[in-house]
Amino acid sequence: MQPGPSTTMRSAIALMEKTPQLLDTMLGGVAPDVLRWKPAPDRWSISEVLSHLADSEDVLGERVRRFVLEDTPQLREYEPPAQGFSAGTPQEHLSRFGSRGEGSCNF
């Protein structure tokens, strides 16, 4: 028997809620310079990925709230941060990403 859509959705939401803590656990103790290391000039560092996750969480969260609260929401165009995803520390990015959920950043 296949799980119903609501069971699948609840499982996905539960995993998404745990993601900041999972990242915090996995990255705890990793040196900040390692988190800022880029495998190639055109590739992102772990810190930049964390910044992108936090930025995406902010943008998508706002959009979802507007879809729920408004009949015909006017969504603004997404604009990446002016300073790019490399500004800030890995700790700041993960803290911002996890700020909508439980847990705290410990690395």
C-alpha positions, 0 to 999 in steps of 0.5 A, a space after each residue: 500500500 502506497 502512503 497517501 499524499 498527506 503522509 508523504 507531505 508530513 514526512 517531507 515537512 518533518 525532514 525540512 524542519 530538521 534540516 537546520 539542526 542536521 546541517 549544524 550537526 554535520 558542520 559542527 567543528 568544521 573550520 570556517 576556512 574549510 566552509 569557505 573553500 571553493 572547489 573551483 572559481 565557478 563553484 560555491 563554497 559550503 558557506 555560500 550554499 548556506 547563504 543561498 539556503 537562508 536567502 531562499 527560505 526568506 523569499 519562499 517563506 514570504 511567497 507561501 505566506 502571501 499565497 495563503 493570505 492573499 487572493 491574487 498576490 503580487 510577487 516581487 521578482 527575486 533578486 540575489 543579495 547585492 553583496 552575493 552569497 559570500 558575504 557573512 560567516 557560515 555561522 550567520 548563514 546557518 543561524 539565519 536559515 534555522 531562525 524560523 525553526 528550532 535549534 541553534 548553531 554551534 559551530 
